[in-house]
Amino acid sequence: MEATFLSAGQALAHAHAHFRSVRRRLDRISLSGVAVVAAALAILPPLFGDSYTIARLSNAVFYLIVALGFNIAFGLAGELALGYAAIMAVSAYTSGMLNVYLGTPGIVNLAASLGVGTGFGVLLMLPSLRVRGWYFGLVSMFAVLAMPYLIVMAEDWTGGENGLVGITGLNLLGVNFSFNMIYVLAVVVFAGLWLVVDNLRRSTWGLMLTACRDSFYAAQACGINPTRIRMVVFVLASVPASLAGFLMVNAEMFANPGNYDMNLTLLILTGVVLGGAGTLWGPVLGVGLLAGFSFWVGPFSSYNAVALGLMLMIGVVAFPNGVARSTGKSIRNWMSGRMTDVRPSSITPLRRHASSGNANAPVVDIKRLTIAFGAHTVVKGANLQLQRGTFCGLVGPNGSGKSTILNAICGAVQAKSGSIAIDGRNVTGLPMYAVGGMGVGRTFQMPQLIGDASVLENIMIGGVGQTRKGLLGALLRLPSERRRYREIEQSALHAFQRVGLAPELVGADADDLPLGLKRIVEVARAIAADPHLILLDEPAAGLNRAEKLKLGETLRRLNSEGVSVVLVEHNVSFVQEYCNEIALLDDGLIAARWRDGEPQPTILRDYIDQYPTADHDEEV
Ligand SMILES: Nc1ncnc2c1ncn2[C@@H]1O[C@H](COP(=O)(O)OP(=O)(O)OP(=O)(O)O)[C@@H](O)[C@H]1O
């Protein structure tokens, strides 16, 4: 038995080392590419280009800088903020007007541009705390539509349609920046931000952002505070647009409302979506190509908007995930097949967390719990006390309130009255991320995974919300961040091992797994932070017999290791097979309880008798 376990551990260590080596090699190639592109952009045009070409190229670089911010917000975090042209305008006019009217030094203008532009960007994105997706996109788009009109309305200050004139050349800390020098500065800013986005993408913050993007509730269940994440995203996305606005106005020594209109927004949206939102190269290639196209047909040509709109429509249908994402996956698979000489890594022993709270208190203690949705009271004063070590099945007819009670325990639904305690700590009224942060694991009826992330990265999400979150470390890839990443990775590998997933799945994309394995990955994610309580919502639904067996045995093993399990389940055979305790919920109240070794109450037996055999479950 011991030998089998060790060899399974070694196989996992080997598979993980292979996965990591492929990633590292791809990252090295990718970063070399970034350096080559940045060097070529910085050196070649000022050496060989005429001033018209450099003017066009510098505009493309400004757009690329904005695209990097959009990639953080939309690509990584899923926030469809579209107000970047407006942020650029605010930043550009701030710097321009300070220069023209007050003659302030360049460094003051830079600070003001960044501060005002970013502040405006954050304000613009605040509605995202209430509305998401396309609704939020429309709200933020309004600012882009309104901005040129606002600039014209304030023409006494902004110069209106004729533009703001009289801006003197940029002087930063005693250095006068010529047009070519501003271009090179813009390329340096672009390359630096590109590296920062890459650092972010590969960091524990990157995991948190993509978790909020793809599995909003799962992220909260893992202890991630979505409001905090979004506020950080708003700042990170607004800074590049503010910098681009500052550089643009100082390069052109002129500000015009036409520079910050819908065409710019459309170009960036189309480029990022077509290229591959969330990837390192996609947005840069996409926006770079479209900017090239736009300059070819002429920046003010009416073909611009039509062509961009058409490309967006066709591109979204033809490449729903962007060109770079599918290409990147093919390259990764190809490289993975070629790399065979990988030295196995080791998996360090797991440091078990001492469980928090009062060890003698019930693991779950629900008292007179009432929950209502509007006028509809679903849970009507339920009491349920579960001791540590329980493997409790919560059963009952459709609509009796089972999922609602599970959601209330983990903070997804708030009680109207009554109380809920976990390990003796009152959690009534706490938001979901706070309960998740206490180390309560949770799975969902429909697995909520990041489809294009690996199985291991998905499991790591379970650990990221539980630890200190150093943003600067993530942006700059500091040693503290690398250490944190490695620790969370090790915990995830242990969770991977504990649920008995096949080692070769460690680097597989979650999207490529069958439903049964997705559920097991969710269980692994739920135990990644080594919780002592996990809550599962219909884990056996839709699984075939073999998958149910694997899931049941996994849960039984975890329970024997001291993890308390509460599951909502319709499959009574599954509940009878694995649970040591059953609670029957009927019309919002606990109607019957049973514990291993006790006779079953008649009402529970009658309920179970409606589902006569395991074969019946198979058909349901
Ligand atoms: N967010 C919500 N808003 C309004 N009503 C809700 C909400 N969530 C649940 N309900 C209602 O509460 C009742 C109980 O739902 P719940 O999902 O808890 O039942 P359940 O016992 O888990 O049922 P099932 O086994 O069918 O999933 C149902 O009538 C449902 O429509």
The ligand as an SDF file (V2000), in Angstrom:
LIG
                    3D

 31 33  0  0  0  0  0  0  0  0999 V2000
  -32.1400   33.4350   -5.1950 N   0  0  0  0  0  0  0  0  0  0  0  0
  -33.4150   33.0720   -5.1120 C   0  0  0  0  0  0  0  0  0  0  0  0
  -34.3940   33.9510   -5.3540 N   0  0  0  0  0  0  0  0  0  0  0  0
  -35.6950   33.6140   -5.2590 C   0  0  0  0  0  0  0  0  0  0  0  0
  -36.1170   32.3840   -4.9060 N   0  0  0  0  0  0  0  0  0  0  0  0
  -35.1860   31.4540   -4.6610 C   0  0  0  0  0  0  0  0  0  0  0  0
  -33.7890   31.7440   -4.7540 C   0  0  0  0  0  0  0  0  0  0  0  0
  -33.0940   30.6160   -4.4470 N   0  0  0  0  0  0  0  0  0  0  0  0
  -34.0230   29.6710   -4.1820 C   0  0  0  0  0  0  0  0  0  0  0  0
  -35.2640   30.1690   -4.3190 N   0  0  0  0  0  0  0  0  0  0  0  0
  -36.4950   29.4650   -4.1040 C   0  0  0  0  0  0  0  0  0  0  0  0
  -36.4180   28.8520   -2.8230 O   0  0  0  0  0  0  0  0  0  0  0  0
  -37.0210   27.5790   -2.8470 C   0  0  0  0  0  0  0  0  0  0  0  0
  -36.0340   26.5570   -2.3290 C   0  0  0  0  0  0  0  0  0  0  0  0
  -34.9670   26.4700   -3.2660 O   0  0  0  0  0  0  0  0  0  0  0  0
  -33.7420   25.5020   -3.0190 P   0  0  0  0  0  0  0  0  0  0  0  0
  -32.8860   25.5710   -4.2270 O   0  0  0  0  0  0  0  0  0  0  0  0
  -33.1240   25.7970   -1.7200 O   0  0  0  0  0  0  0  0  0  0  0  0
  -34.4570   24.1140   -2.9190 O   0  0  0  0  0  0  0  0  0  0  0  0
  -33.8260   22.6720   -2.9660 P   0  0  0  0  0  0  0  0  0  0  0  0
  -34.4310   21.9140   -1.8480 O   0  0  0  0  0  0  0  0  0  0  0  0
  -32.3560   22.7310   -3.0000 O   0  0  0  0  0  0  0  0  0  0  0  0
  -34.4200   22.1770   -4.3440 O   0  0  0  0  0  0  0  0  0  0  0  0
  -33.7520   21.3190   -5.4910 P   0  0  0  0  0  0  0  0  0  0  0  0
  -33.5460   19.9780   -4.9070 O   0  0  0  0  0  0  0  0  0  0  0  0
  -34.7630   21.3210   -6.5760 O   0  0  0  0  0  0  0  0  0  0  0  0
  -32.4850   22.0050   -5.8630 O   0  0  0  0  0  0  0  0  0  0  0  0
  -37.4820   27.3240   -4.2780 C   0  0  0  0  0  0  0  0  0  0  0  0
  -38.8430   27.6280   -4.3520 O   0  0  0  0  0  0  0  0  0  0  0  0
  -36.6860   28.3090   -5.0670 C   0  0  0  0  0  0  0  0  0  0  0  0
  -37.3670   28.7140   -6.2220 O   0  0  0  0  0  0  0  0  0  0  0  0
  1  2  1  0
  2  3  1  0
  2  7  2  0
  3  4  2  0
  4  5  1  0
  5  6  2  0
  6  7  1  0
  6 10  1  0
  7  8  1  0
  8  9  2  0
  9 10  1  0
 10 11  1  0
 11 12  1  0
 11 30  1  0
 12 13  1  0
 13 14  1  0
 13 28  1  0
 14 15  1  0
 15 16  1  0
 16 17  2  0
 16 18  1  0
 16 19  1  0
 19 20  1  0
 20 21  2  0
 20 22  1  0
 20 23  1  0
 23 24  1  0
 24 25  2  0
 24 26  1  0
 24 27  1  0
 28 29  1  0
 28 30  1  0
 30 31  1  0
M  END
$$$$
